[in-house]
Amino acid sequence: MAWIGKQKASNGSRLARVLTYAENQRPYMMTYLEDDRCSISNNLSENSIRPRNSGET
């Protein structure tokens, strides 16, 4: 994420807002990336809340 700090964008531009958001989220993203218990996929969560299909139509 070091590349974010090297980007140049006009103040108030959409790109500047995106870069600011990304930089502000850095501590949370680093925690996520460093914790090997976190899965990049949320399929397990999605499947646990989705009603089971009985196979009947």
C-alpha positions in Angstrom: 0.0 0.0 0.0 3.0 2.2 -0.1 2.2 3.1 -3.7 -0.9 5.0 -2.5 1.2 7.7 -0.8 3.1 8.2 -4.0 0.1 9.0 -6.1 -0.7 12.6 -7.1 -4.3 13.7 -7.7 -6.0 17.1 -7.8 -7.6 18.1 -4.5 -11.2 17.3 -4.4 -11.0 15.0 -7.4 -12.6 11.5 -7.3 -9.2 9.9 -7.4 -8.0 12.1 -4.5 -11.0 11.0 -2.5 -10.4 7.3 -3.3 -6.7 7.6 -2.4 -7.6 9.3 0.9 -10.2 6.6 1.7 -7.6 3.9 1.0 -5.0 5.5 3.1 -7.5 5.9 6.0 -8.4 2.3 5.8 -4.8 1.1 5.9 -4.7 0.1 9.6 -7.8 -2.0 9.2 -6.5 -3.6 5.9 -3.1 -4.4 7.5 -4.9 -6.1 10.5 -6.9 -8.1 8.0 -3.9 -9.1 5.9 -1.7 -10.0 8.9 -4.4 -12.2 10.7 -4.3 -15.6 9.0 -7.6 -16.5 10.5 -9.3 -14.1 8.1 -10.5 -15.6 4.9 -10.5 -13.6 1.7 -13.7 -15.4 0.7 -17.0 -14.9 2.5 -18.6 -18.1 1.1 -18.8 -19.7 4.5 -20.7 -16.7 5.9 -22.9 -16.5 2.8 -23.8 -20.2 2.9 -24.6 -20.1 6.6 -27.2 -17.4 6.2 -28.7 -18.7 2.9 -31.7 -20.9 3.2 -31.0 -24.5 2.3 -32.4 -25.8 -1.0 -34.2 -29.1 -0.6 -33.7 -29.9 -4.2 -37.4 -29.7 -5.0 -38.7 -27.2 -7.5 
